[in-house]
């Protein structure tokens, strides 16, 4: 299923995109798309049955905003330097273990919402990523296969990053990763049954119409199942938590000087196979 949330910010309603591209209202069946829903197989079954029976009313999409496909995110765990080609372009050695950092849930915005360049920023960068959404409580998982069984679905994430704040200002990466609007998510949460192989997905990103990133999850140093298993050894993952699994080569930081960092007015578009497409216009905070 392709689940999403539509409407004005803070007042989104749950919806489903059916196979013929019609947007269907889920608000008569479920209150929202969140961890509580993803952990409830009966509720998910009601959605599937109603969709199959044709019982879901259509929504008029004219002027309708698409919000993040997941409400009340508990935490966003991120994996850095998780693509062989990205490690090479940044001059970094491939890590022996996953590099883990966090983004605050309040960085999440809709897939087409405005992204704000932080005040004082001169190195705001782009990163297209595969986001994993947890559907079952995961702690001390023993295998990658078991980890994948705890995944509810997948989404497109844009891990917007400020490289000066991240790398040159001391401390951890968090200062460069948690500026407002720095995690557009969606448009859809695609359930895991529709993504049979998360290691066979293409990721692409364009800036002002120019292709900048063109990668594949086959290049991941630590595959999705291993990432979820690994993280579960250090913290409990709950339904509705998100794991951003890293970005392929092509970020601004990896370009020769002068590096083409983002500026107000730039347009970024990104997509992951089968998970939809995002488009953001950059503006000054």
C-alpha angles and dihedrals in degrees: 000000000000107000123187144160123233136187139059118334111283093012102067121148125213118257143169130220107219124212094265091054098257116142111230129199115238098177092102091059107033134021097225145329106267142120092288091059094044091054092050110084091182092056092047088050091054089054092050093047094047091049092049091049093050091238098132117100118235120245125221105240096195107126091348115147120222111222129193108302093231130057129204097016110196099206140339113223114194132198118213128206092009099146123074092219093048092050089051095050093051093046092241127140112243105262120251089220131019115283106232128199136149140240120201115246090236089069088072118106134160122287094256100033122120116273115215124222105222118244109267093018121141098159108052107154139189130236125178111206144175109242119207118207117206118228103176131039107268122199129153094350114191103208143023089240091056090047092056089053087062093056117103096188151304139265142177114264130189107208096199109195138188105215099196091051090043101047112012104043100066133248124051130339092261097097091061096044106046106058115131116282091013096132115054106184132193146326086206140014100219112201117241094247088068093053104060094171118026088185092066102062128118120222122199135176131184130193115203089342095308116120108238105163125035110163145135135229086235084080093061114125090209113031122225096263092049092048093054092044092049095047091049089062091063104033139009115258115211133197107282095029115127130217117199104205104203139268135269126234122295105073119143091250089062094055124095119258129317087047112210099234118175123273134188110284095031117129120219122193124182140171144179122206110275094353101088137246137283131206125190134178113210120229136177116263 
